[in-house]
Amino acid sequence: MVKYKQQVADMLTAHESLFKEFKAIHDEYVKNPKQWQEAFNEKGREIIPIVARWENNLCGKSESGKYGVFSSNLAEKFRSELKIHFPQIDAIGMKIK
């Protein structure tokens, strides 16, 4: 398995209960954003630092090395893999009017 896909899988396994709770709220948010926005953002505040930590774990070493050019691409691939599970993850913290 490719490293970024493995990192996402490991992250989801390591924090399984939290991501299961977030998945339930995320799926409801997709159906009705206005009603679920507050719960989505609240649970999302717990998710963001976890995602950032795992992304940094994946990309942090390559940023300072000779492969620093590829680090942003690797981070984008990590995020794309995460969006397969949570398509609206980038909407955490947004407010709908």
Sequence and secondary structure as in RCSB ss.txt:
>XXXX:A:sequence
MVKYKQQVADMLTAHESLFKEFKAIHDEYVKNPKQWQEAFNEKGREIIPIVARWENNLCGKSESGKYGVFSSNLA
EKFRSELKIHFPQIDAIGMKIK
>XXXX:A:secstr
  HHHHHHHHHHHHTHHHHHHHHHHHHHHHH HHHHHHHHHHHHHHHHHHHHHHHHHHHHHHHHSTTHHHHHHHH
HHHHHHHHHH TTGGGTT    
